[in-house]
Amino acid sequence: MFRGILRREEVIDNWSILIEKGNGKAEEIFKATEHFVKESKAPSLETERKKIAPGIIRGVLGAKRDFLVVTHTGFRLRPYQIFLNARDYGENLDVSWYLTYRLPISRVIFSFIPGVRTASSILGSLDIFDRQDLTAYVTVCHHSALKAVEKLMLSLNQDPSKIDRKSRGFLGIS
């Protein structure tokens, strides 16, 4: 029931761009990004399209948006997912992605026990291999989104060199 819910506190990194005069082109971004992720042949990545709501109440009221969700299937990185969205915003196209961390239900239950680590301390407990794999996973997704945005901007005769390429969060992907 709650798989299509994305709570604010779960976003740990993100990136966005507003493409002028790009309205009506969201599907191109979704398809191109998914293509570039698959073309990368990065291990253990799965993609799927989902309708996502920002909370239970808004979801019940029908406030949902389409997202391309990229998941790493490895045990240690499975709680990390990337949600990519492209949507019309007036005459423009708003493209963004969000790296999220979802506590598995077992950890949610244990988090109510005094002395058990919280989500923020679990983020800090990634070993160097996990951190390297997470960075590579997010970078593949980010570069795939950038390539899709560049492709669209070029088709609109816009200069992709002006794109702010750095994500905003704990990884700071560029």
C-alpha positions as CSV (number, residue, x, y, z in Angstrom):
1,M,0.0,0.0,0.0
2,F,2.8,2.5,0.8
3,R,5.2,1.6,-2.1
4,G,3.9,4.6,-4.1
5,I,4.5,7.1,-1.3
6,L,7.6,9.2,-1.1
7,R,8.1,11.1,2.1
8,R,10.1,14.4,2.3
9,E,12.6,13.2,4.9
10,E,13.7,10.3,2.7
11,V,15.4,12.4,0.0
12,I,19.2,12.5,0.5
13,D,20.4,13.9,-2.8
14,N,18.8,15.6,-5.8
15,W,19.3,17.4,-9.1
16,S,16.9,19.5,-11.3
17,I,16.7,21.7,-14.4
18,L,14.0,23.7,-16.0
19,I,14.2,23.4,-19.8
20,E,12.7,26.5,-21.5
21,K,10.0,25.8,-24.1
22,G,10.3,22.0,-23.4
23,N,6.7,21.4,-22.5
24,G,5.2,18.3,-24.0
25,K,8.6,16.5,-24.0
26,A,8.5,14.6,-20.7
27,E,8.1,11.2,-22.4
28,E,11.3,11.8,-24.4
29,I,13.2,12.4,-21.1
30,F,11.8,9.2,-19.5
31,K,12.5,7.0,-22.5
32,A,16.0,8.4,-23.2
33,T,17.0,8.3,-19.5
34,E,15.9,4.7,-19.2
35,H,17.7,3.8,-22.4
36,F,20.9,5.4,-21.2
37,V,20.7,3.6,-17.9
38,K,20.2,0.2,-19.6
39,E,22.9,1.0,-22.2
40,S,25.4,1.6,-19.4
41,K,25.1,-2.1,-18.4
42,A,25.7,-1.1,-14.8
43,P,25.3,-4.2,-12.6
44,S,22.2,-4.7,-10.4
45,L,20.1,-1.8,-11.7
46,E,16.4,-2.1,-12.4
47,T,14.1,0.5,-13.9
48,E,10.4,0.9,-13.8
49,R,7.8,3.6,-14.3
50,K,5.5,4.3,-11.3
51,K,2.9,6.8,-10.2
52,I,4.2,8.3,-6.9
53,A,2.4,10.4,-4.3
54,P,4.1,12.6,-1.7
55,G,2.1,11.2,1.2
56,I,-0.8,8.9,2.0
57,I,-3.5,11.6,2.1
58,R,-2.5,13.3,-1.1
59,G,-2.2,9.9,-2.7
60,V,-5.7,9.0,-1.8
61,L,-6.9,12.3,-3.1
62,G,-5.2,11.5,-6.5
63,A,-2.1,13.8,-6.3
64,K,0.4,11.5,-8.1
65,R,3.1,12.1,-10.7
66,D,4.9,9.7,-13.1
67,F,8.4,8.8,-12.2
68,L,11.1,6.6,-13.6
69,V,12.3,4.6,-10.5
70,V,15.8,3.1,-10.6
71,T,16.6,0.5,-7.9
72,H,19.9,-1.2,-7.1
73,T,19.1,-4.9,-6.4
74,G,22.1,-5.5,-4.2
75,F,21.3,-6.2,-0.5
76,R,23.2,-3.3,1.0
77,L,22.0,-0.7,-1.6
78,R,18.4,-1.9,-2.1
79,P,17.0,0.8,0.3
80,Y,18.5,3.5,-2.0
81,Q,16.3,4.4,-5.0
82,I,16.4,7.1,-7.6
83,F,13.1,8.8,-8.6
84,L,13.3,10.7,-11.9
85,N,10.5,13.0,-12.9
86,A,9.8,15.1,-16.0
87,R,6.7,17.3,-16.1
88,D,5.3,20.3,-17.9
89,Y,5.6,23.5,-16.0
90,G,3.9,26.1,-18.1
91,E,5.8,26.3,-21.4
92,N,8.8,24.7,-19.8
93,L,9.8,21.2,-18.8
94,D,10.8,20.5,-15.2
95,V,13.2,17.6,-14.9
96,S,14.5,16.3,-11.6
97,W,15.8,13.3,-9.8
98,Y,15.8,12.4,-6.1
99,L,18.0,9.8,-4.4
100,T,16.0,8.4,-1.5
101,Y,16.7,6.1,1.4
102,R,13.8,4.0,2.6
103,L,14.3,2.1,5.9
104,P,13.3,-1.5,5.5
105,I,10.3,-2.3,7.6
106,S,12.4,-4.4,10.0
107,R,14.6,-1.4,10.7
108,V,11.6,0.8,11.1
109,I,10.4,-1.5,13.9
110,F,13.8,-1.7,15.5
111,S,14.2,2.1,15.3
112,F,11.6,2.4,18.1
113,I,13.8,0.5,20.5
114,P,16.0,2.8,22.5
115,G,19.7,2.6,21.6
116,V,19.1,1.2,18.1
117,R,20.7,3.2,15.3
118,T,18.6,5.7,13.3
119,A,18.4,6.2,9.5
120,S,21.0,8.9,9.6
121,S,23.5,6.7,11.4
122,I,22.8,3.9,9.0
123,L,23.7,6.2,6.1
124,G,27.0,6.8,7.8
125,S,27.7,3.1,8.3
126,L,28.3,2.3,4.6
127,D,31.7,0.7,4.2
128,I,34.0,2.0,1.5
129,F,32.9,-0.6,-1.0
130,D,29.2,0.2,-0.5
131,R,29.9,4.0,-0.7
132,Q,31.8,3.4,-3.9
133,D,29.0,1.3,-5.4
134,L,26.3,3.8,-4.3
135,T,28.3,6.7,-5.9
136,A,28.7,4.7,-9.1
137,Y,25.0,3.8,-9.2
138,V,23.9,7.4,-8.7
139,T,26.4,8.7,-11.1
140,V,25.2,6.3,-13.9
141,C,21.6,7.6,-13.3
142,H,22.7,11.2,-13.2
143,H,24.7,11.0,-16.4
144,S,21.8,9.2,-18.1
145,A,19.5,12.0,-17.1
146,L,22.0,14.6,-18.2
147,K,22.4,12.9,-21.6
148,A,18.6,12.8,-22.0
149,V,18.4,16.5,-21.1
150,E,21.3,17.4,-23.5
151,K,19.6,15.5,-26.3
152,L,16.3,17.3,-25.8
153,M,18.0,20.7,-25.4
154,L,19.9,20.2,-28.7
155,S,16.7,19.3,-30.5
156,L,15.3,22.6,-29.1
157,N,18.4,24.5,-30.4
158,Q,19.5,25.3,-26.8
159,D,23.0,25.3,-25.3
160,P,23.5,22.3,-23.0
161,S,26.8,23.7,-21.7
162,K,24.8,26.0,-19.4
163,I,23.4,23.0,-17.4
164,D,24.3,23.0,-13.7
165,R,25.6,19.4,-13.4
166,K,26.2,19.1,-9.7
167,S,23.7,17.4,-7.5
168,R,22.6,18.8,-4.1
169,G,23.1,16.4,-1.3
170,F,25.5,14.2,0.5
171,L,27.1,12.7,-2.6
172,G,27.4,15.9,-4.7
173,I,27.5,14.0,-8.0
174,S,28.6,15.9,-11.1
